C-alpha cells in the first residue's frame, strides 16, 4: 500500500480552474529524472478530478496504475489522495475528512480565494 500525494484544492464555484492550496507528496519510489513528470501528472489529475466532481460528492477514480480518492465539500474545499490500488477506500476518505477539517481550522474560509496556489502557513506530514 502506497500513498503518493495528498492535495487540498479549492474548486471554483463558477466552473473555472481549480486552485491547489496545499500539496504533499512522496515520490521517492520514482527515479530522479521521472519525479518532475510524475509530480506534474499528479497535479494535473488532481485538478481535473476536482473540476469534474460535483459539490458534496465523494468518489474514487482509477487513472493508470493509480487510484485518486476525492471529496468536494459543500464549501468547495476539496481533498484528493492519490494512492496505489491496494490502498483502502475507507482509509483514504477518512484521511480526506481529517485533512480538510484541519485545513479549514488553520486557514479561515474567507481567505481561500485570495491565497496563491501552493500557499499554506504550516505543512502536514502523512
N, C-alpha and C positions, 0 to 999 in steps of 0.2 A: 504494500500500500504506500503510495507516494502522493504527497501534496506539492504541487508545483508553484501555484500562485494564489494569492488572495487579493481581491480588489474591493475598494469602496468607491462607488461610482454614483454620480448624480445624473439621473435620467432627465432629459429635457422634457418638460411638460408639453411643449408645442411640437414634439416630434423631431427636434433638431439633434445635433450630435451630442452624445453622452460625454461627460467630463470625468476623467479619473481623478478622484480626490486623494486616494492613497493606494499604494501597491506594495506588496511584499512578495518576494519570490525566492525560490531555491532552485537554481539552475546548475548546480554542481555536477549533476549526472550527465550533463551535455559537455561536449568538447569546447574548448576555449573559443574557437572560431565560430561555433554554432550558437553560442549563447545570445548574441545580439539578435540573430534571426528568430530564435525561439522566443525571446522576450517580445519582439515586435508581433509575432504571431499570437502570443497570449494576450497582449494588449488589444489587438485588433478583434480577436474572438470575443473577449470580454465586453468590448464596446458594442459590437454587433448584436450579441445575445441580449444585452441590456436594452438596446433600442427596439428589439423585436419582441420583448416580453411585456405583457400587459401589467399595469399597476396592480398591486395586491396579489401577484401570482408568484408561485414557486415552480421551478422546473429544473430538469437535468437534461442536458443536450450532449450527445456524443459527437465529437469532432476529431477525426482521425483516430489516434490511439488515446485521446484524452476525453475526460468527462467534465463538462462545465456545469456546475450547480449554480443557479441564480435565484435570487429573491428580490423582487422590487416591492418596497413598502409603499404605503399609501401617500407618503410624503416625497416620493420619487427617489429616496435614498436606496441604493441598490448594492447588494453584495454578490460577488462572484467568486467561487472557489473552483480552481482547475486542478484536477487530480487524475490519477490513473483509473482504470475501470474497476479495480478491486476496492477502491475507497467507498465506504458505506454512504449511501444517500442520506440516511438519518443523521449520521455524524456530521456530514457536510452541511446540512441545513441547520442543525443545532449550532454549529460553528458560525454560520452566517448570522443567525439571530444574535449571538453574543457579540460579534464584531460590530454589527450595526447599532446595537444598543450602546456599546461603549463609545463608538464614534459620535453618536448623537448626544451623549452626555458630555464628551470632551469638547465638541465643537458646536456652538449654537446654530440652530437651523436657519436663522436669519442671515448667517454669513456664508452659507454654502454656495449661493450663486456668485458671490464676489471672490471666492477662492480661486487661485490659479491652479491649473492642472498639476497634480502631484503634490499639492500642499498638505502639510499636516504638522502640527507643533510637537507631537510625540509619536514615536513609532511603536508598532506592535510586533511581537515575535510569536511565531507559532511553531 
